[in-house]
Amino acid sequence: MKRLLFCVITLTLCLPAAASERPSAGTVELPASRLADKIRGGLLGQILGNLNGLGHEMNYIDEPGNVTEYIPALPRGASTDDDTDFEWVYIKVMQDENEILLSPQRIASLWHERINRRIWCSNLYARQLMDLGILPPRTGDICFNPWAEFNISGQFICETFGLIAPGMPRTAAEIGLNYTRVTIDAEPAQTTQLFTAMIATAFITSDLGQILDAGAAAVDTGSVVHEIYRTIEQWVEQHPHDWRTTRRLLKERYSRHNGGMRDRNGYELNTGATLAALRYGDGDFVRTLRTAFNFGWDADNTAATAGTVIGAIKGYRWMMAQDWTIVDRYRNSTREHMPEDETITGFADRLLVIAERNILKNGGSRVMVNGNPVYRIRTEAPANIYPLLSMEKRTGRLKRGMRDEIVHLLLDSDERRRSRAAYFAVCLDLASEMKTAYPEEWREALDALNRCQNVLQALFHHSPVPLAQALRSRMLAAGIKPPAGRVELWK
């Protein structure tokens, strides 16, 4: 069936959205060949933005880049990188096990089996929490993971989930959040919804304005992400031919930590850069990626997200007709127990299988029209499905909901469970209460946590301000001893 899907004659998209209307709930017909073309194009766009952008990653912080010439190319094929290989792990297992929303337990087991190298920032921290037995989405909760309130994992681990939910932005967001909330929450979770909605919408309209508006409709209107969207739209309108001014304004408004890690790895600057690259690129693939490179900060990730959107609009056949040097290879150099012979088109085949399942699961169908396979897709209007919750409300709910669980873990004889109890209690400001009520068990729990050196390394030597500093202070006050020096946690 896959061969048939990719080989049938390309047909035009039926029932396109009107130019003046935001895509809404209804039904569209999408020829199977066109669906495959857009999925392949979106994935190739993501990979090109990622790997061609690595040379610009973190190179332009104070000032923008000055890239004037760029030709997309993968002369040796693609290779795994954290912008695509987390999703690759999930996608393969989703396909193999016929399960779109993998359980927290299954996700954690996959990390233990396959995600142990070449991970950084919030992903690195979440991996250490899993060694305590903490499961997603707690590994990405801002109360437990100090990276989670700003890290861009909500963006660069979301794109393929938009590609497997064509025309279904809410479904795309639900799937995306199931996997990005392994490492992030709060505002970064809004970026997951923003970009998955945009990518899903790119299957049913090529109008970039409609695609951006669909993304904005998926975001909590009280969020900083929504403010960034409105602000970028305003600046681009005011400076339609001057991306440098928009970049300067973006830096001035949203650089809050002197260009340090909290800024360059944060959602504010990188979300703004991605949206601006799409606007100034104006549907041109090369110009979009070049603009993303020049905006700087985490440039490979912003280029990958923007590249997915434009790649899905343009399609794989158009991209391959540009005479770019693209070798169809996806070399695995990072993820254990994953294929060693994957190709870009093979990766795309996996997405297509899951996209079909999603279409059918959500009330769509696959029919024959004039001898050609066509998908009838039940489209969705974009909407925010995961609103913001303040830190105070989140902490209060967790305290009420986890107090009994923490006591149960504390009274267990298993050392890992006791260390988990100590970690939870300190994070939720329950340490004094537990120490008073269960002094002997609390002392043993602290001793157990003190032996979890990788977790403490991640907190004391691999996490930036502001939340990490507050958590470090609480850990020290509770009796946790910081590791003597910094050691690398990935191999």
Phi and psi in degrees as a GROMACS rama.xvg file:
@    title "Ramachandran Plot"
@    xaxis  label "Phi"
@    yaxis  label "Psi"
@TYPE xy
-58.182  -44.1093  LYS-2
-60.8031  -42.38  ARG-3
-61.7329  -42.498  LEU-4
-60.4603  -34.8534  LEU-5
-91.9313  -11.9108  PHE-6
-106.62  -14.7229  CYS-7
-66.1365  158.093  VAL-8
-64.7457  137.157  ILE-9
-66.0284  130.913  THR-10
-114.939  159.743  LEU-11
-80.2867  155.251  THR-12
-68.2201  129.16  LEU-13
-84.0296  151.888  CYS-14
52.4037  57.7008  LEU-15
-67.9262  152.898  PRO-16
-66.3709  142.787  ALA-17
-64.7101  148.371  ALA-18
-63.1691  -27.2599  ALA-19
-98.941  4.26199  SER-20
-118.062  141.712  GLU-21
-71.7882  136.592  ARG-22
-55.918  135.329  PRO-23
-133.613  -177.661  SER-24
-63.8493  142.499  ALA-25
165.274  -150.323  GLY-26
-135.443  136.25  THR-27
-126.466  155.093  VAL-28
-107.822  126.518  GLU-29
-126.706  113.366  LEU-30
-54.1522  143.402  PRO-31
-58.2605  -37.6151  ALA-32
-64.9216  -36.3566  SER-33
-71.5011  -39.512  ARG-34
-58.9999  -48.078  LEU-35
-61.0261  -40.5502  ALA-36
-62.9763  -41.6505  ASP-37
-71.9505  -39.3058  LYS-38
-63.6462  -46.631  ILE-39
-61.1114  -43.0539  ARG-40
-64.7635  -41.6519  GLY-41
-63.9606  -42.1831  GLY-42
-66.8102  -43.4889  LEU-43
-63.0941  -39.8972  LEU-44
-61.594  -39.7976  GLY-45
-63.3628  -46.4025  GLN-46
-66.8229  -41.45  ILE-47
-62.4558  -46.1551  LEU-48
-61.1864  -40.7449  GLY-49
-65.6503  -60.4378  ASN-50
-74.939  -36.6695  LEU-51
-72.2087  -19.5098  ASN-52
-88.5979  -9.35332  GLY-53
-59.9364  -33.2986  LEU-54
-69.0365  -12.0601  GLY-55
-109.491  -6.15678  HIS-56
-59.4048  122.669  GLU-57
61.2725  16.5411  MET-58
-86.8629  -23.5361  ASN-59
-123.106  100.687  TYR-60
-111.621  -65.1395  ILE-61
-70.3125  -40.8895  ASP-62
-123.841  155.05  GLU-63
-73.2344  169.09  PRO-64
-77.7154  177.061  GLY-65
-135.034  46.5395  ASN-66
-76.4022  118.335  VAL-67
-110.228  -22.9681  THR-68
-124.962  133.96  GLU-69
-154.81  128.168  TYR-70
-123.62  115.635  ILE-71
-57.2913  137.966  PRO-72
-163.394  146.891  ALA-73
-137.024  71.4967  LEU-74
-64.6858  -23.9788  PRO-75
-110.617  16.333  ARG-76
81.1535  -175.387  GLY-77
-96.7729  164.146  ALA-78
-139.132  160.801  SER-79
-66.7175  141.296  THR-80
-151.409  159.841  ASP-81
-65.1708  -14.1954  ASP-82
-71.1755  -22.9558  ASP-83
-127.225  -21.5468  THR-84
-81.8516  -21.8175  ASP-85
-62.7638  -48.7176  PHE-86
-62.1117  -37.8396  GLU-87
-58.8932  -44.8329  TRP-88
-58.7688  -50.5859  VAL-89
-61.105  -46.6946  TYR-90
-61.2621  -42.6331  ILE-91
-61.5824  -43.5527  LYS-92
-72.8464  -36.9543  VAL-93
-57.5394  -41.6327  MET-94
-69.0622  -48.8156  GLN-95
-62.3137  -39.4395  ASP-96
-100.137  4.09535  GLU-97
51.866  46.0529  ASN-98
-137.613  116.032  GLU-99
-79.2715  -41.8125  ILE-100
-104.771  92.9155  LEU-101
-65.9756  146.692  LEU-102
-73.9645  159.719  SER-103
-54.745  -41.0396  PRO-104
-63.768  -41.4511  GLN-105
-68.8019  -39.7824  ARG-106
-61.3699  -46.4309  ILE-107
-62.2224  -39.5567  ALA-108
-64.9186  -35.5214  SER-109
-65.8076  -39.1265  LEU-110
-63.3459  -44.0728  TRP-111
-62.3291  -37.6914  HIS-112
-80.12  -36.4788  GLU-113
-130.886  -13.7199  ARG-114
-122.711  85.0084  ILE-115
-133.411  -3.23899  ASN-116
-130.196  153.755  ARG-117
53.0736  52.5448  ARG-118
-128.153  145.822  ILE-119
-138.491  170.469  TRP-120
54.3932  -127.673  CYS-121
-66.6792  -32.8783  SER-122
-63.7  -42.2757  ASN-123
-63.1665  -43.1799  LEU-124
-65.1065  -44.5008  TYR-125
-60.4239  -37.1595  ALA-126
-62.8256  -37.2999  ARG-127
-70.4322  -38.1029  GLN-128
-62.4161  -34.1246  LEU-129
-62.9945  -30.6987  MET-130
-68.7146  -18.9258  ASP-131
-83.4079  -6.52634  LEU-132
91.1192  9.77117  GLY-133
-78.5035  131.7  ILE-134
-102.253  155.085  LEU-135
-62.9164  149.397  PRO-136
-87.6717  6.25624  PRO-137
-62.1873  -28.7796  ARG-138
-63.7719  -19.6956  THR-139
-112.688  12.9717  GLY-140
-79.5868  137.456  ASP-141
-66.6611  -16.3599  ILE-142
-75.8761  -22.1335  CYS-143
-116.696  -23.289  PHE-144
-122.179  107.686  ASN-145
-68.9267  -12.3021  PRO-146
-81.7073  -21.9164  TRP-147
-66.5865  -19.9825  ALA-148
-82.6284  -7.74741  GLU-149
-140.828  -16.4247  PHE-150
-63.4474  149.599  ASN-151
-87.4202  13.0602  ILE-152
-60.2506  -24.537  SER-153
-63.8137  -20.046  GLY-154
-98.6634  -53.1594  GLN-155
-83.9555  -1.023  PHE-156
-116.562  29.9815  ILE-157
-121.782  -18.1671  CYS-158
-63.3368  -43.3789  GLU-159
-66.9271  -20.695  THR-160
-74.2062  -23.9525  PHE-161
-71.2801  -34.3507  GLY-162
-71.3313  -21.576  LEU-163
-97.6091  7.65277  ILE-164
-130.898  60.8547  ALA-165
-60.2902  125.721  PRO-166
72.9452  7.30972  GLY-167
-126.527  74.9511  MET-168
-63.258  -33.7571  PRO-169
-71.8685  -38.8283  ARG-170
-64.2214  -41.3372  THR-171
-59.3854  -42.384  ALA-172
-66.9003  -41.4576  ALA-173
-60.2487  -45.6831  GLU-174
-66.255  -46.6412  ILE-175
-57.5213  -45.2119  GLY-176
-65.0435  -31.5461  LEU-177
-59.1773  -28.7026  ASN-178
-106.125  -33.7474  TYR-179
-75.6517  -28.5371  THR-180
-73.2382  0.767734  ARG-181
-60.7994  -29.7232  VAL-182
-130.618  -9.73439  THR-183
-140.541  171.864  ILE-184
-160.526  -170.204  ASP-185
55.206  -128.519  ALA-186
-59.2829  -44.3667  GLU-187
-58.2942  -28.9241  PRO-188
-67.5143  -26.4842  ALA-189
-68.8444  -33.7194  GLN-190
-68.2297  -33.9481  THR-191
-57.9152  -46.673  THR-192
-67.7695  -38.3676  GLN-193
-57.3615  -53.8313  LEU-194
-82.4354  -33.653  PHE-195
-65.4714  -37.8054  THR-196
-64.144  -40.9385  ALA-197
-63.2835  -45.1935  MET-198
-67.0301  -43.1018  ILE-199
-60.4552  -37.8353  ALA-200
-72.4002  -26.1735  THR-201
-64.7394  -11.3096  ALA-202
-79.0909  -21.9549  PHE-203
-116.864  -2.41669  ILE-204
-154.993  147.067  THR-205
-101.743  2.83022  SER-206
-75.8286  113.002  ASP-207
-64.5259  -35.0638  LEU-208
-62.3835  -43.0588  GLY-209
-63.9782  -38.7545  GLN-210
-64.5382  -44.6429  ILE-211
-65.7208  -39.97  LEU-212
-64.1493  -37.7217  ASP-213
-62.1816  -40.386  ALA-214
-60.7646  -44.6502  GLY-215
-63.6306  -35.1847  ALA-216
-68.5824  -16.409  ALA-217
-90.7245  -0.226481  ALA-218
-108.512  142.842  VAL-219
-56.3976  123.303  ASP-220
-67.9263  -15.367  THR-221
-93.0157  6.56906  GLY-222
-87.4938  159.447  SER-223
-65.8208  -33.76  VAL-224
-60.1376  -41.6422  VAL-225
-66.1279  -38.8168  HIS-226
-61.1505  -41.7167  GLU-227
-61.9832  -43.3013  ILE-228
-57.3831  -50.6834  TYR-229
-62.4951  -39.381  ARG-230
-68.2979  -43.4068  THR-231
-62.3618  -42.4135  ILE-232
-58.1727  -42.5731  GLU-233
-65.9179  -46.5911  GLN-234
-65.0045  -40.2192  TRP-235
-65.3562  -37.6554  VAL-236
-65.3474  -37.1871  GLU-237
-76.3358  -29.8363  GLN-238
-130.319  65.1806  HIS-239
-65.4591  -20.8575  PRO-240
-121.09  19.8663  HIS-241
-136.494  76.986  ASP-242
-66.1959  -26.7882  TRP-243
-63.9955  -38.808  ARG-244
-65.2233  -42.728  THR-245
-62.2159  -39.1314  THR-246
-64.4474  -42.1687  ARG-247
-62.9678  -44.1569  ARG-248
-63.5449  -39.6459  LEU-249
-61.4382  -46.7921  LEU-250
-61.8351  -44.5255  LYS-251
-65.1128  -37.8833  GLU-252
-80.0721  -36.9925  ARG-253
-114.35  2.58263  TYR-254
-85.0357  109.421  SER-255
-117.684  -0.413349  ARG-256
-135.338  40.6808  HIS-257
55.1951  33.0253  ASN-258
76.7759  10.2246  GLY-259
-74.7348  -170.543  GLY-260
-57.0143  -39.2185  MET-261
-59.0282  -31.9184  ARG-262
-80.5259  -55.4941  ASP-263
-69.551  -24.2734  ARG-264
-102.624  7.66189  ASN-265
-92.7577  160.473  GLY-266
-70.2824  -28.8287  TYR-267
-61.9525  -60.0907  GLU-268
-65.9427  -39.0737  LEU-269
-75.8706  -34.3744  ASN-270
-64.7634  -45.5081  THR-271
-59.9158  -41.3372  GLY-272
-63.8345  -40.6221  ALA-273
-65.2489  -46.5896  THR-274
-64.2131  -40.9482  LEU-275
-66.1997  -38.953  ALA-276
-61.3405  -40.5042  ALA-277
-65.5311  -43.4286  LEU-278
-66.801  -49.3323  ARG-279
-72.7322  -26.765  TYR-280
-71.1599  -28.4601  GLY-281
51.5491  42.4769  ASP-282
87.3247  -6.9127  GLY-283
-87.4758  119.24  ASP-284
-61.2681  -49.6594  PHE-285
-64.6752  -45.2414  VAL-286
-65.4188  -35.9327  ARG-287
-61.9076  -48.8787  THR-288
-68.6401  -38.9427  LEU-289
-61.5984  -40.0275  ARG-290
-65.4299  -40.7534  THR-291
-61.5139  -43.0171  ALA-292
-57.4847  -47.0702  PHE-293
-70.0366  -29.4748  ASN-294
-65.0288  -29.3958  PHE-295
84.2656  -146.908  GLY-296
55.0816  -128.451  TRP-297
-86.1518  68.3125  ASP-298
-65.3595  -32.5526  ALA-299
-66.856  -34.2792  ASP-300
-74.7046  -40.8243  ASN-301
-66.3188  -38.722  THR-302
-66.7696  -35.8444  ALA-303
-65.0082  -43.0708  ALA-304
-66.4291  -47.407  THR-305
-62.9811  -38.4875  ALA-306
-64.6055  -32.7191  GLY-307
-64.9313  -44.3765  THR-308
-60.722  -51.4775  VAL-309
-71.1108  -34.7024  ILE-310
-62.0616  -39.4324  GLY-311
-67.853  -35.1654  ALA-312
-67.5422  -49.0584  ILE-313
-73.6072  -42.1453  LYS-314
90.2347  157.869  GLY-315
-66.4974  -41.0676  TYR-316
-62.6021  -42.7038  ARG-317
-61.317  -44.2579  TRP-318
-62.9041  -43.4779  MET-319
-72.1205  -18.9415  MET-320
-79.9472  -3.51023  ALA-321
-84.3406  -0.73192  GLN-322
64.9769  27.3845  ASP-323
-75.8477  148.88  TRP-324
-82.743  102.251  THR-325
-125.019  112.457  ILE-326
-94.6112  129.766  VAL-327
-82.0262  80.5976  ASP-328
-146.305  143.615  ARG-329
-133.163  88.3941  TYR-330
-79.1246  130.214  ARG-331
-90.4404  112.664  ASN-332
-123.875  8.16044  SER-333
-133.272  -27.6373  THR-334
-115.211  119.128  ARG-335
-68.205  150.959  GLU-336
57.3671  35.6543  HIS-337
-125.012  160.379  MET-338
-56.2523  145.659  PRO-339
-100.193  -4.44969  GLU-340
-123.949  28.8694  ASP-341
-70.5699  151.884  GLU-342
-121.687  165.908  THR-343
-62.9221  -44.0273  ILE-344
-69.5925  -30.8906  THR-345
-66.5296  -40.7502  GLY-346
-59.7365  -44.9466  PHE-347
-63.2165  -36.7151  ALA-348
-57.3229  -40.1545  ASP-349
-61.9788  -43.3983  ARG-350
-61.9511  -39.4973  LEU-351
-64.392  -41.697  LEU-352
-59.4371  -45.0025  VAL-353
-71.8741  -36.1769  ILE-354
-60.1762  -42.5756  ALA-355
-61.58  -43.4479  GLU-356
-59.7213  -41.3833  ARG-357
-63.6627  -44.0458  ASN-358
-59.8354  -48.4527  ILE-359
-67.6074  -40.364  LEU-360
-62.5313  -31.9897  LYS-361
-97.746  25.008  ASN-362
92.6493  4.11354  GLY-363
-86.4795  -175.048  GLY-364
-152.544  165.319  SER-365
-120.253  118.541  ARG-366
-129.287  170.251  VAL-367
-104.443  129.275  MET-368
-126.53  115.579  VAL-369
54.3074  37.5795  ASN-370
82.7954  3.67022  GLY-371
-119.582  141.3  ASN-372
-71.3747  135.526  PRO-373
-136.004  139.521  VAL-374
-97.4677  129.523  TYR-375
-99.2715  112.077  ARG-376
-105.708  128.53  ILE-377
-81.2698  102.148  ARG-378
-78.1908  163.466  THR-379
-125.982  145.297  GLU-380
-76.6097  135.905  ALA-381
-65.3672  142.58  PRO-382
-158.951  154.762  ALA-383
-77.5181  119.075  ASN-384
-106.394  -8.68532  ILE-385
-138.431  85.5621  TYR-386
-72.1332  165.863  PRO-387
-70.0833  151.093  LEU-388
-135.286  131.194  LEU-389
-63.9014  157.336  SER-390
-59.8372  -38.4978  MET-391
-64.8769  -46.5391  GLU-392
-65.514  -40.3862  LYS-393
-62.7862  -47.7952  ARG-394
-62.512  -42.1001  THR-395
-61.6243  -43.5783  GLY-396
-63.9932  -42.1133  ARG-397
-66.4887  -39.7775  LEU-398
-58.9445  -47.9289  LYS-399
-66.5658  -39.327  ARG-400
-82.0179  -20.8716  GLY-401
-111.783  -5.60671  MET-402
-56.1633  -48.5915  ARG-403
-65.99  -37.6151  ASP-404
-62.6077  -42.5241  GLU-405
-63.8403  -42.2056  ILE-406
-61.3754  -44.8829  VAL-407
-59.3549  -44.1078  HIS-408
-66.0543  -39.1473  LEU-409
-63.7834  -35.8119  LEU-410
-86.5843  -0.629006  LEU-411
-79.0816  150.366  ASP-412
-83.2759  -12.6726  SER-413
-73.4185  128.146  ASP-414
-64.1321  -40.3494  GLU-415
-65.6232  -38.4865  ARG-416
-67.0072  -37.6393  ARG-417
-66.9302  -40.7874  ARG-418
-63.2638  -36.4166  SER-419
-64.8465  -40.4505  ARG-420
-60.0122  -44.3367  ALA-421
-63.7437  -42.0255  ALA-422
-63.3726  -49.09  TYR-423
-58.6728  -46.3916  PHE-424
-63.0074  -43.0816  ALA-425
-64.9746  -44.7916  VAL-426
-60.1003  -34.5936  CYS-427
-99.9007  14.1267  LEU-428
57.5961  38.8354  ASP-429
-109.554  8.89923  LEU-430
-62.0473  -46.5405  ALA-431
-62.9558  -40.003  SER-432
-62.6281  -44.4539  GLU-433
-69.0009  -38.1092  MET-434
-63.8299  -40.4645  LYS-435
-69.1828  -42.801  THR-436
-78.8382  -32.3481  ALA-437
-138.7  67.4165  TYR-438
-60.0351  -44.0549  PRO-439
-69.5665  -46.1328  GLU-440
-64.644  -35.709  GLU-441
-65.6216  -41.7327  TRP-442
-61.3808  -42.0094  ARG-443
-68.5512  -34.6583  GLU-444
-66.4156  -41.4602  ALA-445
-63.7008  -40.7549  LEU-446
-60.5979  -40.7317  ASP-447
-65.1434  -42.6361  ALA-448
-66.9583  -36.1176  LEU-449
-62.881  -23.1681  ASN-450
-84.8684  -7.08343  ARG-451
-87.56  74.2462  CYS-452
-66.2545  -33.0697  GLN-453
-66.3196  -39.4516  ASN-454
-63.1605  -44.9193  VAL-455
-69.5677  -34.0164  LEU-456
-58.8251  -47.2134  GLN-457
-59.7544  -40.1648  ALA-458
-75.2053  -49.9796  LEU-459
-84.3775  -24.3826  PHE-460
-125.446  -3.76551  HIS-461
-130.624  17.8833  HIS-462
-131.744  135.36  SER-463
-90.7748  176.384  PRO-464
-72.6137  163.375  VAL-465
-95.8894  -31.9655  PRO-466
-65.7965  -33.858  LEU-467
-63.3725  -37.512  ALA-468
-64.9307  -41.2407  GLN-469
-64.5658  -40.5855  ALA-470
-70.1045  -38.1411  LEU-471
-60.1533  -41.8643  ARG-472
-62.5037  -41.4386  SER-473
-67.7968  -36.9255  ARG-474
-64.4201  -44.6475  MET-475
-62.8207  -42.5932  LEU-476
-63.5794  -30.8216  ALA-477
-79.8444  -15.4359  ALA-478
110.886  13.1686  GLY-479
-80.8422  136.082  ILE-480
-101.009  123.994  LYS-481
-70.0263  147.9  PRO-482
-59.2316  149.058  PRO-483
-64.2362  -37.889  ALA-484
-149.234  168.427  GLY-485
-81.625  134.638  ARG-486
-131.011  151.718  VAL-487
-74.5811  143.987  GLU-488
-105.95  -8.30813  LEU-489
-114.351  156.239  TRP-490
